[in-house]
Amino acid sequence: MNLNTTQVIVFFLISALIAFATYWKCRGARHVEDGNKDYFLAGGGLSWIFVAGSITLTNLSTDQLVGMNGSQMALVAWWEFAAVIGLGILCFVFIPVYYKYNCTTTTELLEKRYNNKDIRAIISVLFLMGNIFIFLPAVLYTGSLFMKNMFGVELSLYVIAAAFALVGAAYAVFGGLRAVAVSDTFSGVLLLTMALAVVYLALNAINFDLSGIPKERLTMIGDADSSIPWTTLLTGMIFIQTFYWSTNQTITQRAMASPTVKEAQKGILAAAAIRLLIVPPIIVLPGIVAFKLYGDIGDAAYGRIVGDILPAWMSGAFAAAIAAAVLTTFNSILNSSTALYVCDIHETYLNKKPNVKRLSLFVTIAMVGVALMMVPVYNKPDASIIDTLQKLYGLLSMPILSTFIVGLLFKNVDARAMMIAVVFGVALYAFFTFVWSPTHYIHLMFVTLLSCIGMALFLNSAIFGAKTEWDAPNVLSGPK
């Protein structure tokens, strides 16, 4: 499909409408004296609707739509079904604890549980590395790839990526979390509606006939050689989801920005319902249909089928929805990354009372620059973007999760023991990934998690002479 005037007009009209609606909603918002909570947690003023909308669209972007449809098989829907469990753990286990300890960042909980500021900073650095070197460039790459494939424009992938980066950074810097969450919600309604329309039109294009598609692309039970063997659902999958939904600042920041725990929980449960009922078909069915129409074309599948089946006016609207998804995911990661740096590192070691907005501007510029330089790393047509993201983030996710599990379940654990265990876990998973892979990487993530926990508890007793004590009932009792 070639770009035409109708597409351009509809695209810019809807994009401008979302921006104006966001401004209108945020213009009279109340502010609180605590600059960090006002800027990074919207002053604790997010209702459940905006919590649900922001959580949904922060996760649902082109890395999901392009990457999962790019696998062109039903099996990847397990990531979404398992995510419902991850959201349940966030809702009933972690969110009450974050509110109980009055946290601005998830890592603040670690400082309070281990009584040590350095472990908070180290885990923040790991989160920042994952955001800057993995997630930010991946979002820019997949968003730019979709636009090129859908419209068939001749612009360089990197020019489109730069445009996304600049606009997304503007949202993050000038509006804070409040503007991010509101724009997420408005954009989410549009994106989910359009994505469901794509599912219907794609199936209609093949007369709802999936015959001729190989059985392995339709099955939900993966064998040992598949991307998701069924046995991984019993090991690492649930812990990947626990890490992502319950400890990842980019996601939990939205739920931590409500006035009460109950309001946050309503939003999380609404997001879980969307993830269970709406998201699975939109991230697998268009890709499967594309396989029947075009064959195995990988990450190009979603953009191509959308470009072929949608009329011009609708493709312009869908492009606006996709652009909004890219921008909101990008600016959400930027906002949470800035929160981690400002609250956990800068205020702890450099300046206790910085100008939050000015500092956020400089930090954002630096992060955007690095992310843009990393985009070419992901421009590899022969690799699945979803598998690449999960494998790379495994270097950080399980070691990070181990610090939260140990911190929530035990007390009197020396922070030094946990920090050594984290370094050990990163090295262990790197060995599994780059040197020796005896089994599927999701199983190896589970092994890494257990190894980190075991190492921390062993070092705590054998090296640091501390007596580990079970403390889960006190920690998980909810807000005081």
N, C-alpha and C positions, 0 to 999 in steps of 0.2 A: 504494500500500500504506500502511496506517495502522500506526503504531507499536503494538505489542502487548506483553503481559507476557513472552511467550516470548523475543521479540527482545531485550528489555532484560536479562533474566536471563542469556541466553547471552552477550550482548555484555560485560556487566560481569564475568561469571565468567571468560571467556577473557582479557580485559584484565588482570584481577587475577592470573591464572595466569602470564602472560608477565612481569609485574612481579616476582612472587615468584621465578620461575625465574631471572630476571636477577640479583636480589639473592643468591640461593643460589650462583650460579656465581661472582659477584664478591666474595663476602664474605671469602674467605681468600686473595685474590690478593696476590702479592708486590709490594713497592714498591721503587723505586730512589731514590737520594739526589737525583738531578737532578729538581727539581720539575716543570719543563716537560715532560721526557720521561715522567715518571710520569703526569701529568695529561692531557697532550695526545697521547702516544704509548703509553699503557697500559703504561709501563715496558718497552716492547719485548717484550711477552709474548703477542701475539696469534698463535695458531696459524693455519694456512692455512684451516681451516674458518671461523673467525670473520672472517678477511680476506675470503673469498669471500662470506659471508653479509652482511657489512656493506657491501661495495662494491655488491652486488646491490640491497639494499633502500634504501641511501642514494639511488641513482638511481631505482629503481622505486617511484614514489609516485603520488599522484593527478594530478600534472601530466603523468605519462606515461599512466596508465590512463584518466583522464578526457580529457586533451587529445588523445592520439593516437586513441583510439576516437571522440572528438568530430569528427575529420576524416572519419570514416566511409568510409575508402578504404584499400586495401592498400598504397598507395605509401609511406605513412609508415613501413612496416617497414624501409625503407632506413636510417633512423636507427639501428635496432638492429643490422642487419647490418654497417654501417660502424663501429659501436661495438666490434665484435669486433676490428677492425683497430686501433682506438684502444687497446684493452686490450693487444693484442700489442706495441704501441710502448711502452706503460708498462712492460710486463713485461721486455722485452729491451733497451730503450734507457735509459729514465729511472730505473727503480728501482735498477739497479746504480750509477748515478751518484749518486743521493741517498744511498745507503748509503756510497759511497766518500767523500763529503764530509761524512758524519755530520750530516745535516740534520734539524731538527725541523719546519721549514716548507719548502715548495718554494721560497719566495722567498729563503731563506737561501743557496741555491745561487747566486743572482744576486749576492749580496754577495761571496761567495767568488770567483766567476769574474770579476767586474768590479772587485774590491777596492774596493768603495764601498758604504757603508751606506745612502745616500740612494736609490739605485735600488731596493734591497730595500723600503724604506718606501713609495716611490711605487707600486710594483706591488702591494704589500699594500693600499694605499688603494683602488686600482682593483678588486681582488678584493672588498674589503669593500663598496664601492659596489654591485657586482653582486649580492652576497649579500643585503645589507640592503634594497635598493630593487627588486630583480627576483625573486630566487629565494625568499626567505623569504615575502613576501606572496603570491607565486604558489602556493606549497605550501598556505598557509592558505586561500586562495580556492578552489582546486580541491578540497581535502579537505572544506571546509564545503559547497560546492556538491553534491558527491557525496552527503553525508549527507542534505541536504535533499531531493534528487531520489529517493534510494533509499527513505527512510522517509516522505516526504511530511509532515514535521513543520512546524509553524508558527513555530518559532524563527527569529529573525533570523540571516541568514548571518554577521553580525559577532559575534553571541553565540557561535556554534559556533566561529568562528575564534579568539576570545579563549580559549575552553576548550582548544583544541588548543595554543595558544601557551603557556599557563601550565603545562600538563603537560609539554610538550616541553622547556620551559626548565628544569623541575625535574630531568629526566633529565640534561641537559647540565651543569647547575651542580653537582649533588651526586654524580654518578657519573663524570664525565670520559669519556674515549674508551672506556675498558674497558666501562663500563655501556652506552654507546651501541652498541658493536660487538656485545656479547652479545645485547642486546635486538633489534638488527637481525636477527641470525641466527635466533633463535627465531621472531620475527615473519615473517621471510622464508619459512620452511618453511610456515607457515600460509597466507600470502598466495599463494604460488605454487600450492599445492594447491587453494585455493579459486578462484583465477583460472582454472586449468585446468578446474575443474568448471563455471565460468560459460561457458567456451567450448563445452563439450560440451552443456550445457543450452540455450544460445542456439541452436546449430545444430540441436539436436533440436526446438526450438520451430518451426522452419521445415522440419522433416523433411529436413535436410541438403540443401536445395534452394536454390541461390543464383540460380536463374533469375529474370529480371525486374529484376535489379539492373543498372544501367548499366555498360557495359564499362569506362568510365573509372574506376569505383570499384573494379574488380577487377584492373586492370593493374598491372604492376610496372615499366613503362617509361613514364616521364612525358614528355609533350611540353613544348614551350616555355612553354605557358600553365599548366602544372600547378604544384603546390606544390613538387615536387622534379623539375625537368627532368633527364633522364638525364645530360646533360652536366655537371651539378654534381657528380656522383659522381667526375668526373675533375679537379675543381678544388678548391673550398672545402670540400667535405664531409669529406675525410680530415683536413684541418687543424682543422676544428671539433672532430672527435673527438680529435685529438692534444691540442688545448688542454684539452678537458674531462677526459679520462681521465688525462693525463700531467702537467699543470701545476696543475690545480685542487686546492687544498688539501683541499677537502671529500672528494674521492675518494682522492687519493694518501696522505693521512694514515693511512688504514687499512693500506695496503701498507707504509708506513714504520714501522709499529708491530710488525713481526714480529722475532723474534730474529736471523734471518739472511735474506740475499737469497733463497736457495733456498726458504725457507718462504713468503716473500712472493710469489714467483713461482708457487708451487703454488696459492696462493689466487687470484691474478689469473687464471690459466689456468682454474681452476674457475669463476670468475665469467664468463669469456668463453664457456665451454661453456653455461652457463645462458642467457646473453644470445643465443646462436646458436640453441639448440634449444627453449627454453621461452618466452622473452619475446615474439618476433614474433607468434605466434598470439593471445596474450592482450591485445595492444595494438591489434589490427586487427579480428579476427573478430567480437567482440561489437558493435562499432560498425557494421560492414557489415550484420550481421543486423538491428540497430536501424533501419537505413535502410529495409530491406525491410518491417519491421513498422510503423514510425512516420513514415518520410520523413526529410527533412533537418532534424534537431533539434539538430545541433551538440554542444556540450559537455555537454548534458543527456542524451546518448544512453546513456552507460555506467550512470549511476545509475538511469535509468528501466528499462533492460532487466534489470539485476540485481534491482531491486525487483519486477519482474513474474515472473521465472522461478524465483526461489529460494523454497523453503518458509520459513516463519517462523524455524524453529530454525537453518536454514542461513544465512539472511540476517543473523541476529544474529551468527553466527560470522564471516561475511564482513565485516560492519561492524567487528568487532573487528580483523580483519586489515587493513582499510583504515585504521582509526584508528591502528593500530600503524605502518603505512607512513608515514602523515602525520607522526606523532610522531617516528619515527626519522629521516626525512629532515630534518624541521625541527630536531631537536636535533643532528643531524650537521652541518648548516650552521652552527648556532650555535656548536658546539664548535670547528669549524675557523676560524670568524671570530674567535672569542675568541683562539685560538692566534695568528692573524695579528696581532691588535692587541697582545697581551701581548708576544710574542717579537720582533716586527719594529718596533713603534712605541714602546710604553711602556718596555720595557727598554732600548731604544736611546737614547731622547731624554729620558725622565722619571725612571725609577727602575730601576736595574740588578737589584735584588733585591726585587721586590714580593711580597706575600702572594698567590700565584697564585689560590688558590680565592676569596679575598675580592674581588680585582680582577675575576675572571671573573664573579662574581655581579653586580657593578655594570655591567659591560660588557654582559652578557646582558640585563639589565633594559632598558637603553637601546636595544639592537637590537630587542628584542621590541616595545617601544613604537612604534618607527618602522615596523616591518613591519606592525603592526596598522593604523596610519594609512594605509598604502599599499594595503591590500586593496581599497578601492573603485575604485582605478585599474584593476584587472583585471576588475572586474565589468561586462564589456561583452559581451553575448550575441552581437553581430554580428562579433566578432573571434575567430580561432582562437588559443587560448592558446599552442600550440606555436610557431606562426609568430611570435607576439608576443614570446615569450621569446627565440627565436633572433635575431630582428631587433634587439631591444634589447641583448642581450648581445654582439652583433657590435661595438658601440661599444667594448667592452673586450677581447674575446677575442683578436682578431688582433694588436692592438698588444702585448698581454701575451705572446702566443706568440712574437712576433718577438724579444723580449728573451731568451727561453730558447734559441731556435734560434741566434742570434748568439753567445750565451754559451757554448753547447756546441760550436759549430763553430770559433770563432775565439778568439784571445787578443790582448792588447794593444789592445782596443777601449775607448776612453774612455767612461766611464759617461755623461758629459754628452751625447755624440753619440747614445747609445741613448735617453736620457730625452727629448731633443728629438724623436727619431723616434717615440716613443710618443705624445707630444702631437700630433704631425702625423698619426699614424694615427687617433687618436680623432676629430680634426677632419675628416679625409678621409672616414671612414665616416659621420660625422654628416651631411656634405654629401651623400653618396650616399643616405642614408636619408630625409632631410627636405627636400632641395632638388632633386636630380637623380638619378634611378635609371635609368641606361641599359640595365641588364640585371638578371637575377635577383640577389637579395641574397646568395646563397651564392657566386656568381661574384665579386661585389663584395667579399666577405670575403677571397677569394683575392688580389684586386688590392690590397686594403689591406695584407695580410701582406707581399707582395712589395715594396710601396712602403715599408713600415717598414724592412725589412731593407736595401733599397737606400739609403734615406736615411741610416740609421745608418752604413753602411760609407763612404758618400760624405763625410759630415760628419767621420767619424773621420780620414780622410786629408786632405781639403781644408781643413777648418777647424781641427781640433785637431792636425794634423801627426803623427798616430800611424801606425805601420806595422802594418796588420792582418796577422795571421799565422794560417794554418790550424792548428788544434790538435785536431781531432776524434779522431784516434787516441789521444792521451793521455787525453782526457776520457772517452771511451767504453770504456776498457779495463777498467772494472769496479772493484770495491773492491780496495784494496791489501791 
